[in-house]
Amino acid sequence: MDRNYDTDTLVEVIGGLEPFETFLLSLFFPGVITFETSSISFDKVSEDMRLAPFVSPLVAGKVMKQLGSEMRTFKPAYLKPKDVVDPERVFVRRPGEQIGGTLSPEQRRNAIIADILADHRKRILRRMEHMAAQILLTGKVVVEGEDYPTQEVDFYRSPGNTLALTGATRWSESTAKPLDDVESWAAQAEAPITTLIMDRHAYRNFVRFEEVQKLLDGRRNSRSELETGPDTGRLYSYKGTLGSDLEVWVYSGYYRDEAKQKIPFLPPNTVIAGSAAVDGVRAYGAIIDSSAGYRAMEMFPKNWINQDPAVEYVMTQSAPLPIPRHPDAALAITVA
């Protein structure tokens, strides 16, 4: 009897899992594009901000030279989390299972595989959240790994969109003027800023200014898809609105490195200023695996069994790259 699951069955399982919450990825990269090739292509189009020229109504219109675009192609590294289905676990009562056990070993095996797939999905999305953070912080993302040459994907964000306050302007100083800073950032961004995302350190300094306290309206509204109630235990929280439409959030998301050290996605004293105008997408290259039918997929899970010794494996493959269509619609600022 073949105990391997077919592709569609596993894809249905991983697609039906409880969603793993991302913040930066969900806010700035909500769209999804899949490619039928192992490579991902994207255009860098220079924004044409020129004025239409005045001419006499009696003369021919003036031809304006179009600004070109540059297509870039990137072959993403694979994410391939892989785990063994521990055969000892199929004989052990699962958490929440009735005392004495009511599940058969086969039912427990299915539940274990679902647990593994859920963990794989979290790991992949956590990696993509890290990539999204890199892009928002620097306008670039560095892709590196075992047997994969380090590559930097540059989205050509303006260098001036990565800032650091200095001297008396730092928010840790009493002489700082944070509302003036926000107004300056709004003038610099390619599109109107509607969201300020701060780490805890930046927000602590920001909110201590009396002028901020007077303007920060903490009443909750339903405009944001990521709206949450207080004390939910989530790693992001809505703090209020400045003016009519500038939302302030605190984000404390993190991951752990190979040494198990806790690393925040946003470094201390960081502010991301931006809006949905970043228009980011999550692009996925096709899965080069005959079991997947070489299809374009966000995540491809599969399982197989080695016969001697009998070991069952579960693996999920993905070839992602977050892409900001308008990288200059966001700024990253070190404020202290």
N, C-alpha and C positions, 0 to 999 in steps of 0.2 A: 504493500500500500504506500502510495506517494504521500509523504507528510509535509512536502513543501507547499506553501501557499502560492496561488497565482498572483500576478502583478496587480490586477484590478482589485482583488480581495484586500491585499495589504494597503494599497493606495486608499481604499475606502476606509480602512481602519484608521490610518494616520490622518486622513481628512476629517474624520468624525471625532477626533480627540478634543478635549477641552482646550480652548485657545491659550497659548502662552503669551502673556502680555508684553509687548514691546512698547516703547514710548517714542523715541526719536524716529525709529523706523516707521511706526504707524502715523506719526504726525507729518513727517516730511517726505516719506516714500510710500504712499498708499497704493500706487498702481502696480500692476504685474504685467511683464512682457516675457514670453518664452520664445526662444530661437530654435529653429530646426537644425542648427549647426552647433558644433562644439564651441564656436567663437561668438562673442557678443559684439555688435557694432553700434556705435552711437555717433551723432554729429555734434560738432561744436559750431554753432552759428553765431556770428558776431551780431549783436543787436544794433540795428541802424537807427540812430537817434537824430538824424539830420532833419532839418526843416524842408518842407516843400518850397522850391524856389518861385519867386514872383516873376511872371513874364507878361508881356502884353497879350491881350486876348486875340490880337491879330497875327501873332507869330506862333510857330509850331511849338508844341510842348518840349521841354528840355529832358533829354534822356539822362537818367542818373545811374551811374555805374553801381551795380549790385555788389554788396559785400559778400564774399564767398563763405563757404562752410567747409569744415574739415572733418572727414569721416575717420574715426579711429576704430580699430578692431582689437579686441582683447580676448584671449583664451583663458577663462578663469580656472583657478585651481579647484579641484574637487574637495568637497567636504564629505567624508566617508566614515562617520562614527559606526563602530562595529562592536557587537557584544556576543558573548556566549550565553545560550539558554542553559542555565545551571540545572542539571537533571535532579540534583538533590532538592531543589525548591518545589518540584511538582508533588513531593510527598509531605510538604510542610503546610500547615494551615495558614492561609493568607490573612493579613490584617482585616478585621471586620467579618471574617468567616465564622460561622457558628462553631461553638466549642465542640470538639469531636470531629469537625470537618464534614462538609456537605458536598464539596466539589470533587469530581474525579480527577486523577492525574492529568488527563487530556484537557479538562477545563482549566486547570491551574496553568498548564503549559500555554494555552491560548491567552490567559490573563497576563502571564509573564511576558509574552511577546508584545502584547499591547503596552505593558509598562515600559519595555525597552524602546518601542517606537515613540512613545511619549517623551522619553528622555532624549532620544535622538533629535526629535523635532525641537525641543527646547535648546539643545546645544547648537543646532544650526541657526535658529533664530537669534540666539545670544551672539553668535559670531557675526550675523548680519547687523545686529544692533551696534556692535563694535565698529563695523565698517561704516555704518551711517554716522556714528560719532566722529570717526576720523575725517569723513568728508565735510561735515559741518564745522569741524575745528580747523581744518587746514585746506579744504578744497581738493584734497587728494586722498587716496587710499593706498596703503602698502600691502601687497599680498605676498606672503612668504610661508614656506613650510617645508617639511621633509621631502626631499627629491623634487622640489619645485623652486626654480630660481626666483629670487626676490625681484618683484616688479612693482613699480610705482605707477598708478593710474592717475594722471593729472587731469582734472576737469577745468583747468584754466580759470579758476576764480581769481578775481583781482587781488593782488597782494595786499592792497589796502583794506581788504575785508577781514584780515586777521590783525587784531590790534592788541596793544597792551598799554594800560594807563601807567603813568609814571609820576614820581614825586608827589606833590600835593594833590594831584587829581585822583590818586588811588582811593578807592572807597574805604579803605582802612584808616584814612586820614580825615580829620574833622573838617578840613578845608575842601573836601570833595563836593561836587555838585552832580549827583547821579541823574537827576531829571534832565539837566542840560546835556549830559552824556547820551541819554536815551534819545533826545531830540536830534542830536548830531548823528547818531547811528541811523535814525529813520531817514534823514536827508541823504545819507550815503548809500543806503541799500537800493538795489535795482527796482524793488517793489515796496509798497507800504508794509511796514513791520506791524504785525498783529500779535506776536508772541515773544515773550522774554522767558527763556529757560535758564535757571540759575542752579548751581550746586548750593549746598547748605551754607558754605562759608560766604559766598557772594551775597546770598539772600540775607544772611544775618547782618552783614554790613549795610546792605541796601535799606533794610527796613528800620534801621536805627535813626535815620535822618527824619527830622520832624516834617519836612516838606513832603516826604514820601508817605509818612503815616497819615497825613491829612488827605492825600489824594487816593490812596489805595483803598478801593471799594471791595471789601471781602464778601459781599453778598453773592450768593451763588446764582448761576443762570444755566440755561440748557443749550447754549450756543456751541459748546465744544463737544465733539464726539468722545473726548477722553475725560469728560467731566466725572469727578468722583466725589463721594461724600467724605467727611473728615474721618481720620483714624481708621482707614480701611486696611492698613498694613501694606499698601502698595508702595512702590518705590518712586512714585511721583505724586505731587499734590498741588492742587490749584490754590493760589494764595490771594487772588483778587484781580481787579481790573484797574488800570490807570486810564483816566479819561473814559471814553465811550467804548473802546474796542481793543485796548492793548492788554492782553491777558498775561499774568505773571504766574509761572510754575516753578516749583522746586523739584529737581530730579536727582535722586541719589542711587541710580542704578549702578551695578557693578558686576564684575566677573572675577574669577580666581585664576591666577596663572598656574604654571606647572608646579610651582612650589607652594601652592594653596594660599598664596597671598591675595588679599582682597584688593582689587584694582578698580577705582571708579571710572565709569565711562567718560565723565567730565572731570578734568583735573580741578583741584581746589581753586576757588575764586574765578570761576569761569562763567561767562554769560553767552548764550546763543540768542541772537536777535534775528528773527526771520518771520516767514509766513508760508502759507500753502503755495505761494507763488514759486517756491523752489521747484515744485512740480516734479518731485522725484518718483522714480519707478524702481521696482525690484526686477532686474533682468536675470534670466536663467538660461544658460546654455543647454543644449540637448545632452541627454545622458548617453554616453557611448558605451552601451552595454546591450548585448543581444537579448538579454532577459527583459529589458525595458522596451524592446522593439525600436531602439534608437529614437525614442520619442522626446519631444520637448516637454519637460516636466519640472515642476518646482522641487519636488522631492521624490525620489524613487526608492522605496523600501523593498528588500527581498530577504528570503531566508533559504538556507540550504543545510544539508546534513552530510558531514563526512562519515563514512561507514566504519572505518577501522583506524583509530578508536572512534566510537560513535560520539560525535560532537555536533551540536546544532548551533549555527550562527545566524544572527540577524544584523543586517547592514542597511543604512540609508544613505543614498548618494544625492548630492545637490551641487550645482555649479553656478553660484549666484554672484551678482555684482549690482549693488545699489547705484543708480545713476541719477544725478540731479540735472534736470533739463535746464534750469536757470540757477546755477551755483551762486551768482552774485546777489540773489534774493535773500541771502543769509550772511551774517557776520558772526565772528567769534572774538570775544574780548576777554582778556585777563584783566581783572579789575583791582587786584591788590598784589 
